[in-house]
Amino acid sequence: MHVPFARAGHDRLTTARVLGPASTPSPESLPAHTSRGSPARWVTTDPTGVRTVHFHDDSLFPENQEKLVIQAAPYGPEWLPGDADDLPLTMDEHVQAAVDCYNAGATVLHIHVRELDGKGSKRMSMFNELLGRLREAVPDMVLQIGGSISFAPEDEGSEAKWLSYDTRHLLADLTPAPDQVTIAINTSQMNIVEIMNDDDLEGTSIAKPEYYKAYRDMVVEAGPDFYLEHLKRLHASGIQPHFQLATLAQLETVERLIRSGVHTGPLILNYVAIGGGFAGRHPADLIEFVRRTPDGAVLTIESSMRAVAPMNAIGIALGVHVRVGNEDNLWRRKGERMTTVEQIEQMVQISEALGRDIATGAEAKKIYRLGEYYADADETLARLGMVPNRRPGQRGFMLRDV
């Protein structure tokens, strides 16, 4: 049974409501940002020179953690109508899905668009239309466009592939502009079915051999020619990049982009544990990624199928954020389907059982620091709690200036 979500400062929506565009706080209005735990944790280096995140003794206390931001991904671009019980088809259904996610407790909306024939849309006009309606229907949500646009095969026997660099660059020109666009870093395999089993795919189109093979062989093309230009265009349009990372190698590439002054803004990222070239489900890998993520970053855990709830439970306990939705998971337990709204409600229940509050829309925007940009690499490193770049002739491990 669906139980409407309610909390202080979070108004429940019934249908699309007409309000002005969502506003984002100015940098001057934002408090000093600390992420994932107690208000003061220091980033130093260990004897190997690797950055180390320090949890204080009280960092696991929920009153010292950021309020939980729940990302919802209710548009499942890999699925066809009938694969999921709550897959939206019409534009009205797309909008209502967002309203339902917000009412359940989600404050970030991961967006794809579906054509009436059930296939993922690649038309920018469809994204523009949906964004315009979402700005009115869910003005307090962070609107995040999926950077693949649509990777679904055109039909049985076709490839599952990400669109060309030039097509993905068009996301920087959407009107109205989204708050975020997700961005992949470094080309890699994206075999989403490697970590799934027959039970996961039972009753879905991906169980068909042609579709299964298409997703098994999918590759994310995201080399330097792509991400350097994409970051430049997103910055020029005032759109925040949301990094989708799976490995420490990708995280290190992003750190180099920060240290070289290519990315000069908040570090907002997902740890993507879907296997097949991305991270797997080993909890130690998740913990290590959290440990290696800068204190000033905003980290969300993303996984697949029935691993979503346990992986997210670990994330909630550690003080990071979570993503759920039919794009990632269809199941509560073996053989029992679960909608996006039910997954959001489950995250609310887990978080509240641990004593951790759920962020409102306004609080999520402040946590994400929408609209913030920094002057240069030095300021970005300082804002993110990272040690400064080495100065010429400087020896030893780097520490913050005092």
FENNOR-V252081 format. One record per run of one state. SS is the DSSP state (H for helix, E for strand, L for the rest). FROM is the first residue (numbers start at 1). TO is the last residue. Records with the same first field share a line. If there is no record, write none. Layout:
BEGIN
SS=FROM-TO, FROM-TO
END
This chain:
BEGIN
L=1-6, 8-9, 11-26, 30-42, 46-50, 54-61, 65-67, 69-69, 73-90, 105-107, 112-113, 115-119, 121-123, 138-141, 146-164, 174-179, 185-187, 190-197, 202-204, 208-208, 217-218, 221-223, 237-239, 246-247, 260-267, 274-282, 293-297, 304-306, 319-320, 325-330, 334-335, 338-339, 354-357, 359-360, 369-376, 384-402
E=7-7, 10-10, 43-45, 51-53, 68-68, 70-72, 108-111, 114-114, 120-120, 142-145, 180-184, 188-189, 219-220, 240-245, 268-273, 298-303, 321-324, 331-333, 336-337, 358-358
H=27-29, 62-64, 91-104, 124-137, 165-173, 198-201, 205-207, 209-216, 224-236, 248-259, 283-292, 307-318, 340-353, 361-368, 377-383
END
